[in-house]
Amino acid sequence: MISHPSFACESWCLRETELSLDVLAQSESVFALANGHIGWRGNLDEGEPHGLPGAYLNGVHEVHPLPYAEAGYGYPESGQTAINVTDGKIIRLLVDDEPFDLRYGELVAHERVLDFRTGVLSRTVDWISPAGTGVRVVSRRLVSFTQRAIAAVEYLVEPLDTPVTVAVQSELVANEQLPGTSGDPRVSAVIDAPLRAEEDFAQGTRLRLLHCTGHSVQRVGAAADHLVEGPDGTSWSAESEPDVSRLTVTATLAPGQRLRLVKFVAYGWSAQRSLPAVRDQVEGAVAAARSSGWEGLLAEQRAYLDDFWSRADVEVDGDEEIQQAVRFALFHVLQAAARAERRAVPAKGLTGTGYDGHAFWDSESFVLPLLTFTAPHAVASALRWRHETLPAALERARQLGLAGAAFPWRTITGAECSGYWPAGTAAFHVNADIANAVVRYVTATGDEEFERGPGLELLVHTARLWHSLGCRDSAGVFHIDGITGPDEYSAIARDNLYTNVMARRNLEAAAACVLRYPEEAARLGASTEEASAWQDAAARMAVPYNDRLGVHEQSAGFTTLERWDFEATQPEQYPLLLHFPYFDLYRKQVVKQADLVLAMLTCPDAFTDEEKARNFAYYEALTVRDSSLSACCQAVLAAETGHLPLAWDYVAEAALMDLQDLEHNTRDGLHIASLAGTWIALVLGLGGMRQHGGAGAGEPVVGFAPRLPGQLVRLAFTVLVRGRRLRVEIRNGTARYVLLGGEPLELLHHGEPFTVTADDPTERAIPPAPSRPEPRQPRGREPVRREQTRSGGVRYL
């Protein structure tokens, strides 16, 4: 995308300088606006042409049957698919009776800008109709962070040089025609026209539509109100039918005159509230937005983002493209989660319907680490959503003959939606990922109320799952058999190392929490005896290791498998899953995405420095990165083991996943986890940030071991630790730590403890990186080497 000539490289915005229909669908994803509750794809105001029209509400979905060639006990019966809800962003324009459509007439100029500081998508178009009439259209669009139910558009039309009569049609549209999105006709039938009309309304400048989904029975309401400013003679009328509610404004404009329309759109949905209740909800929200006014919404949006950037910005001196990419990433991750409020963070956020709008373990393992240290309120919300889905997880575990809770591999509501059980049901590590997110959040924030409530319950029930799922051998070693780890090219293994070390952490944390809160634990039936059994299982957890090779095994026996023939694999045969059967992949040494490497990132204290170096080199030679979740993890371990140029290459791959459409599927929505991985690669990788216990007075919550590659002049970032803002600035062989207010903070710098106070910033020298042989990647899967030119540009080697 940004390598496309239509896109410019700027540090605080994404600018498209001309309309390119060949990347229209991708641009709709990168220009999407959302707040975690509402999502609007970056479609053109007039609706057409489009790649994929999209307006989404977090949690609104339809259900459909899951196909199976053969039925089996415990298979999920229904899938869930996010749907396109009522589209409120459409504003059509007629110029002297000719539709404003950029495929016709002459497009003189077209520019779109997504401003990361204001949260506004702006567009300027100069267009001459087939009849020769020229107009300028300027629009600005936002989805409000402060008024959760509100999105708004400012739309202006003016003639270029001759008088013109215009008609502006502002619409609410349900059941938009979509391009084919599924090869399963049953799924297509569900999502092609998922909304059943219940009420339509149009009067004055107000519009409203209410619908209900046919199978999930979720009521969706959308309302709009408008401000109209134009010359004398401007008039308007409103009309509605079941799937369209429309305000039409007409005006005759002389040169120098303009027509201005401000559109306030409110959304609401519920699976329980009545039609009148949802109607009143959206009417009330749109009235409040109109009271704030367009300028008021802009001011609120800017203030919200000013606060966010003051605690989340990452500054990268030495590579303008990565500077733009990391701010793009931070902005979109915020949009995916800021106002989700006890809803999931989908893998594509609210930017498209890729992965059917499902949430995966990506959320807890990639998105929540970033938010924990930049927007912790969103983490509490996401974990409370998991807690509210606990009944479904408990029932799923019972169905599988297990104790505790079995959280789903992919879901919208909390029910398992994966029909392929080796990659779905068997991927039990999602339970430990959730538990780890609880521990990370509580340690970073000190939120005791959350810990003794939802946190404790999540830890207890996930610990019970591991104790039920595992078993001891004759020597007393605790094994977890028949499970699938993060690497999707391996399945149904014994003792997947990532799963085991994460389960061990889960068991230890749950036991400690039970002992810390005995009264609350007793209400869950969790005793000190049960906690002791968890501790014993953790202490005896199997951790596969090959003594001959001197490396840990991804799973028991993994290093004895035949290696994949990388030399015989052609570039066009990647990703492997599209060209080879899983049966073949599962029985070879080939890794789709970081698995054991991820274990070294999430549980760093479980490995020595030399073990990390040997493990990283071994698995680097097997990892093909057919997943967007891999590069950021490899960046962190490359940096930690001293391979800084390689780390920088992986930083760029994670950062540019969508901006350069590296996996050729950005059209379906952004890779939110890879975007979050940009922050992980920079802050945890080059910044060397690691979380520590921090449970007692004087104990550090975080530590840093920063090192920069030669391509960078400076890296600076801010993180929230126990409510305090800590700024870290790395350059010229030194790291500077500045506490921006609050009580002193205990930290580590390359393992050495120190205290930073608000009155006394601390500077520390950075020791040289260890010198080790450069690891090798599979043939043809090396990351693109990135080198800065003297002019400040980038060249790829």
N, C-alpha and C positions, 0 to 999 in steps of 0.2 A: 504493500500500500504506500508507505511513505517513500519507497524507492520509485514509485510511479511518478512521472513528471508533473502530475496534477497536484501533488502534495508538497508542502514546504516544511522545512525543519525549523521549528521555533520552540523555545523552551517552555512556554506557558500556554500553548494552544496547539490545536491540530487544524491546519488550514488547507483547504482544497481550493485551488485557484481556477479550475475549470471543471465542468461536468464531464465525467468519463463513464459512459454507460457500460464499458467493459468491467468496471469495478464497482458498479452501482450497488449490488447486493452487499459487498464487503463494506462499502462506505456507510450503508445503513446500519451495520453493526457498530462500527467505530464511532459514528456520530449519535449513537443511541443515548437517550437521557432516561434516568431512573432515580428512584430514592429508596429502593428495597421493597416498596409497596406497589408503586406504579412503574411500568416500563413503556417507553415509546421508542420504537426503532427510528433511526434517522431517515425516515422516508421523506420525499419531497412534500411540501405542503399540499400540493394539488393531488397527491395520491398516486399519480402515474407520470412517467413509467416507474416501475418498482421491481425490486428483486424479490422481496418478501415483506408484505405489509405486516405490521405488528404493533399491537397495543396489548399489554399484559398486566394482570394483577397477580401478585405473589400468592400462590395457593389455589387459584382458580384453574380447574382442570376438568377433563372428562375421563371416564373410565371405559375400558374396552376389554374384550376377552383376550387372553394371551394364548397364542397358538402352540400346540405341542404335537409332534408326530406320534408320541406315545405318552399317555398320562402316567403320573407317578405320585406317590404319597408325598404331601408337603409342598408340591409345586404351587406357586402363587397362581390364582385363577384369573385375576384381573390386572391389567396394566393401567397406568395413569398418564395422561398426556396434557401438558399445558396448552391452553387454547388462546386464540386471538379474541380478545373481548371487544367491546364497543370502542371503535376508533374515534377519538375526539380531536385528533390533530388535523383532520382534513379541512382545507379551505380551498375551494375551487374558484377559478377566476375566468370570466368571459370578457374579452376585449373586443368591443364592437361586434358582439355576438359570436366571436371565435374563441374556442376554448384555449386557455393558456396551457400549452402542451409543448415541452421542449423538443419533442421529436419533429415538430413542424415549425415553419417560419424560420427566423434567423436568431440564433442565440449569440448575442453580442458579447456578453460577459456573464460569468457565473462564479460566485465565491461562497464557500461555507466555512465558518470558523467555530470550533468548539473551544470555548475559553474555560480552562481549568480553574481559574480564580473566581469567575462569576457564576459558573454553572449554567451558562447560556449558550445555546446553539444559534448562531446568526447566519443569515443568508441574504445575499444581494444578487439580483438578476436584472440584466438589461436584455429585453427580448423584443423582436419585431415580428408581428403577426404575419401570416401569409398575405394578408391584404395590405401590409406596409405600415401598420400602426405600431408605434413603439411605446413601451411602458417600462418603468422600473418597479420592481417588486422587492421590498425589504421586509424580512420577517425575523423575529426573535422568539425563541421557544425555551421554556424551562419546565422541569418537573421539580416541585418545591421540596426542599429538605425540611423546612420549618412547618409547612402546612401539608401534612402527610397525604391527604386525599386529593391534592390539587396539582394540576398541570395548567399551563397558560401559554398563549401565543399572542404576540403583537404583530399585526400584518398591515403593511402600508403599500399603497399603489399610487403612482403618479405618472403622468405622461412624459415621454422624453422630449417631444418637440411640437406635437399637434394635439388639439383637443381629442378626447376619447370618452366614450361612454362605457362604463365598466359595471359588471355585476359580480359581486363576491358572494359565494355560497359557502357558509360555514355549517359544517355537518357533524352529527353524531351518526356513525354507521356501524351496524352490527352485521355479522355473518359476511364479511368481505370475501370476495372470491380469492382463493389462495392457489399458488402453484402446487403441483403434486408434491406431497411431502412424505408419503408412505407407500411402500409396495404392497402393504396389506390392505385390501379393500375394506375390511371391517374397521380398521383404524381410520382410513380416509373418510369413511362414512360418518364417523364420530366427530372428526375435527373440521370437516368441510363446512358444516352449518350447525355448530354445537349449541346455539342460543335460541331458545324458544321465547317468542315475544309475549310479554305480559301487559305492558303499558307503554304508550307513546304520547308525547305532549309537546306542543309548541305554541307559545303565546308571547307577544311582544318581542323581547330579545332573549327569551328563555326557551331552552330545549331540554327534553328529558326522554330517556329510554330505559325501560326495565325489562330484563330477560331472566330466564332460568335455564340452567343446563338440563339436558334431558335425563341423564343417568346419575351424575354425581349430585344433582339437585342442589345446585348453588345459585343463589339469586344475585344478579349483577345489576347495579344501577349506575347510570352516567347522566350527569346534568351539566348544562352549559349556560352561561350568561355572557352578555357582550356589552361593550362600550363602543359606540359608533360616532366617529367625527368626520364630517365631510362638508363640502360647500353647500350653499343653499340649494334646495331641491333634492338633497339626498333622502332616500326613502328605504324602507325595509318591510319585509313581511316574513311570516313564519308558517311552516307547514310540517306535518309529521305523518308517518305511516309506521307499521310495526317495526321495520328495521332501519328506518332513516328518519331523523328529525333535522330540519334544515331552516337556517335563517338566510334570506337572500337580501343583500344590500345593493342598491343601484345608485349610481351617481354619474354625472357628466363633469369631467375634469378638464379644466384649461391648463396650459403649461404653467407651472408654479403652484398649482393646487394639488391636494392629495386626499385620498380616502384612508382613514385609519380605523382599524378594527382591533379591539382587544378582546380575546376570547378566554374566559375562565372555565375550566373543565374540572368537575369533581367526580370521583369514583368511590363506590362502596360495594361490598359484597358480603354475603353471609349464607351459611348453610342452615341457619336456624331462624333468623329474624324474618318477620312478615314483610309483605310488599310495602305496606304503609311505612314501616320502620326504615326500610332501605331507602324509600323515596324521601322521607324526611331527612335522613342522614346526608344524602347527596345535595339536597336543596340547602340544608344548613351550611354545608361546607362551601358550596359555591357562593352563598351570600357572604360568608366571612371573607372569602378571597376577593370578592368584588369590593368589600369594605376596605381591604388592605390596598387595593388598586395595583396596577402593573408596577409602578415605581416602588410601592411598598414591598411587593414580592421580590423585586430585584434587590432591594436593600437587605431584606432578610436573608436572601440567598448568599449575597456577598459576605455578610457578617458570619454566617454559618461556615462558609468555606475559609474565611480568614482565620477563624479559630482552628479549623481542621489543619490547614497548612502550617500554622504556627507550632503544631505538635506532631506533624507527620511528614513534612517536606524532606526530600533527599536531594542534596546538591551534588552534582557530578561535574567536576571541572576537568576538561580534557576530551570530552566526547559529547558534542551537542545532540547527536541522535539518541544516545542513551539517556541524556538529561530529559529530552522530550518524552522518551518512552517510559521512564520511571514515573513521571508526573501523570502521564496518560494512564498508567497502571493504577496508581494510587487513587486517582479520581474515579475510575471505573469500579474498583473494589469497594470504595465508599458508596457508590451508587447502588451496588448490588446488595448492600447490607445495612445502610444507615438507619432506615426506617422500616426494616423487615418486621420488627416487633413481634417476636414469637412465631415467625415463619422461617422456613429454610432459606439458605443461600444457595440457589441453584448453580449447577456447574457453568451455565452460560449467563448467570445473573438473570436480568430481565431484558436481554439484548436480542434474543432469538429463541427458537424452539429446538435447538440442538439438544440431543440427549433427552428429548421429550420434556424438557423443563425440570428434570430430576436433580435432586441433591445427592451427592455421594460423600465418601470419606474425605474427598478433596477439601470440603468446607473446614472440617476440624483440623486437618493436617497442613493445609497451605494458607487458607484464607484467614482463619482465626489467629494464627501466630502474628500476622501483620496487625490485625485489628486489636489484639490484646495490648499492644504497645502503642497504638495510635488512636483507637476509638473503642475502648473497653466496654462501653455501654452496649455496643452492637454484639459483642461476644456474649455478654450476659443474656441478651435477647435470644441469640441463636441457641445457646445451651438450654434456655428455658423451653424453647421449641422442642428440643430433644427430650427434655423431661416430660413435656406434655404428651409426647408420643410413646412414653414408657409403657402404658397398658398394651399397646400393639406389640411392643418388643417382648414383653413378658409372655404374651399369648404365643408369639412366634417361637420362643424358646420352649414353651410347653409342647407345642406341636412337634418340635424337633426332638423331644425327649430330654431336654436339658433344663437345668435350674437357671435362675437369674433371667437376664434380658438379652435377646438376640436382636440387635438393631439391624435395619435393612441395608443392603448394599446400595440400592437406588430407590428413591421414593419422592413423593410430594407430600403425602399425608402422614407417613410413618409406616405404611404397609409395604412389604417387599414387592418390588415391581420387576425384578430380574427373573426372566424365564430360563436363564442359563445358569443352573445351580453351581457348577464348578467355579464360576467367576463371581457368582452372587452369594448364595447361601453360605458357601464354603469360605468366603472371605470374612471370617469372623473378626479379623483385626480391626474392623470398623468400631467394634465395641471398645477396644483399648484406645483407639484414636479419640473417641469421645471422652473417655476417662482422662486421657492425657491433656485434652483441651481444658477440662475442669481444673486439673492441677496447675496447668500453666496460668490460667486466668486468676485463680485464687492467689497463687504465689506472687504474681505481678501486681495485683490490686489490693491484696489483703482484705477482700470482701468476705468477711466471716459469716455474714447473714446468708449469702448465697451458699457458702461451703456447708453450713450446718443444715441447710434446707435441700434445694434441688441437687447441689453438688454431692452431698453425702448419699442421697438416694441413687444417683447415677453410679457412683463408685461402688456402692454395695451390690447393686444388681449386676453390674458388669463383672465384678470380682466373683460372684457366685457362678456366672457363666463359665469362667475359666476353670474354676475348681471342679465344676461338673464336666466340662469338656475334656480336661486332661486326665492322665492316669500315671501311676508310678510303675516303674519296672522292678525287677527283683532286687536291684541295688538301691531302690528308693528314688531314682531320678524321675523327675516329673516331665512327662512328654505331652505334646499336643499333636494329635495325629489327624490326617485326612483334611487338612485345611489349605487355603490358598492365600498367599501373601500379596503384597502390592504388585509384584511382577505378574502381569497377565499372560506371560508366555510360560508360566509354570503353574501347576494346579494340583490339588489333592496330594499335598506333600506331608511328610512327617517333620515336625519341629522346624517350621519356617522361622528363621532366626529373628526377623523383624517382629513377627507375631509373638514369639516367645519372650523377647526382651521387653516388648511393650506390655504384654500380659503380666510379666513380673512387676513392672512399674505399677500397673493397675492394682495388682494384689497388695503390694506394699502400701500404696497410697490409701486404699480402702481400709486396710487394717489400722493404719495410723489415724484415719478419720474416725473410725469406730471407737478407738481408745480415747480420742480427743473429745468426742461428743457421745458419751455412753447413754444418756437419756434419750436423745434423738435416735440413736442406733437401736435402742431397745424397742422403740415403736416400729422399727422395720424388722424386728426379730433377729437382729444381728448382735451376737454375744461376743464376749472376749474370747471364748473358746473357738468360735468360728473365725474370728480375726487371727487367732494363733495358727489355725489350719491354713489360712491364706498365706501367712508369713512363711510357714514351713514349705508350702508349695513354691513360693517365690524363691526361697533359698536353694531349692533342689531343681530349679528349672533347667531343662536341657538347653545347652548353647552349642550347636554343632561346630566342630572345628576339625580341620584336616592337619594333623601333625606333620605329615610328610611335606605338604605344600607350605605350611606355616600361615594358613589363611582360614578365616571362618567360612563356613558353608552357608549358602543362602537357605538351604534346607538340608536335612540329613541325607548324605549321599550325593548331593548335587554335583560336587567336584569329580565324582566318578563317572558321570554321564558322558556320552560322546559329545564333543564340541560341534556346534553348528558349522557347516562348511561355508564360511564367510567368503572365501576366495571364489567359490562357484556361484555366489549369489550376485545377481546383476542389480545395478542401481534402480531399475524400474520395478524390481520385485519387492521394494520397500513401500509401505509397511508390510511386514511378513504375513500378518494375519489375513491380508487380502489375496495372498498368492500361495499359501501353504496351509495344510490342515493343522488344526490345533493339536491333533494327535502327534504329529511330527514335532511341533514346537515343544510340547510338554515333555518330551523325552530327550531333549538335547540341552546342552549348555548354551543358552542364548537368553538374553535379558531384554525385555521390552522397555522397562523403566527402572529407575533406581529402586532397589529393594533392600539389600544389605547395606548399600550406601546410605539409604534413608535411615536405617537403624542407627548408623553411626552419627547421623545428624540429630536424631530425636533422643538418643540415649548415649551421649558422648562419653559418659563416665564408665560405660561398660566395656570400653576398649582402650588399650594403651596407644600412645602415639605411633609406635612402630606397627602395631596391628592395623591401625587405620591406614597407614601408608601402604602396607602389603595388600590389605583388602581392596583399597581403592584401585591399585594398579591391576590386580587380578580381575576385578569386575568391570573395570574400564574397557578391557579387551573383549568383553562379552556383551556390552550394553549397546543396543542399536538405536535407542531413543525414538521408538515408534509411538511414544506418548509425550504429550506436552508437559507432563508432570516430572520429567526426568532432569532436564538441563539445569534447573535451579539447584537441585540436590547435588548434582555433580559439581556445580560451581562452588558450593560451600566446602565440599571435601577436597576439591582441587586446591582451593585457597589454604585450607587448614594443613594440607600435606606439602605445601610449598610450591605448587605448580600454578603460579599466579597468571602467566599468560593464558594458560588453558582455562583457568577460572574466569578470566575476562571474556574469552570466547563463549563460554556457557552463559555468562551474564547476558551477553548480547542475544543469544538464542532465546532465552526466556523472555527478555524484554521485548523482542521484536516478533514474537510468535504471531500476534494478530496484525500488528502494523505492517509486517511484510508478508502476512498470510502464509507462514511457513508450512502449515499443514493443509493448505488449500481448502479449508472449511470455515474460514471466518465469516462467510456468508450466512452460516447457520447461527451465529452469535459468537461472542468473545469467549476466550478461555480464561475464566476468572481466576482459576487456581494458578495458571502460568503467569498471569498479571501479578498476582500476589507473590509468586515466586521471584519476580524481579526484585521486590523488596527483600525477600529472603536471601537471594544471591548477593545483594549489595550489603545489607546490614549484618546478616549472619555469616556471609561468606567473607567479603573483603573487610567488613567491620569486625568480624570474629565474635559477634555477640552470642553469649550462651546464658541460659537461665540457670540459676542455682537455687538451693533450698530456701534461704532467706527466712527461715521460720523463727529464728531467735534474734534477740537484740544484738546488733553488731555483725550479723551474718549478711553477706552480700546476696542480693536478689539476682543481679546480673553481673557478668564479667565480659571483658572484651580482649581480643587478641588480634588487633587490626594489622593488615598489610595491604599495600596497594601494588598493582601491576605497573609496569613502566609507562603504560598508555595514559595513566591518570595523574593529574596534578594534585587533586584534592577531592576528598569525599567527606561530606558532612551530613548528619542526620540528627533528628530529635526523637526520643522515645519517652513514653510515659512509664514511670516506675513508682508504684505506690502513690499515685496522684501527683508526683513531681515530674517536671519536664527536665530531662537530661539531654544536653546537646553534646554530640561527639564530633570532633573535627580532626581529620587525618590528613597529614601532608608532610613532605620533606623528612620522612623518617621519624616523625613525632605524632603523638595523639594528644589532643587537648580535650579535657572534660569540663563542661560548664553546667552547673546546676542552676536552673532558672527559677530560683525561689524555693522555699520550703526547708524542712529539716535536713541535716547532713545525710548523705547517702554513702553506704559502704559498697565499694566496687572492687573488681579485680581487673588488673591490666597484665596480660600474659602470665596469669597465675599469681601475681603479686597483689596482696590486698592494699587498699588505700581508701581514704575518706575524702569526698568532695563536698564542699559547702558552697552556699550561695554567694558568699563573700570571697571565696578563694578558689578560682578555677585551677585545675591541676593539669600539668603537661608531663607526659612520659615518653621516653625514647622507645622506638620500636625495634626489637631485635631482628637481625637478618633471618630470612626464611631458610629452613633447612635445604640442603642441596641433595636432590634425589634424581635418579634416572627418570626421564619423561615417560609417562605411561602411553600405551598405544591403544587405539580404538579399532574396532572391526574395519576391514577394508571398505572404503567408501562411506563410512559413517563418522568420519572425523568431523568435529565442528568446524564451521567456517572460521578461518583465522582472520582476526580483525586487527588492523594496524592503522594508526593515525598518520595522516600526511602532514607535511609542514604547513600547508595552508589551512589546517584545522578540519579537513574533511576526513573521510574514512575510505580505506581501500581494503578489499577482501583478497586474501592470498590463497 
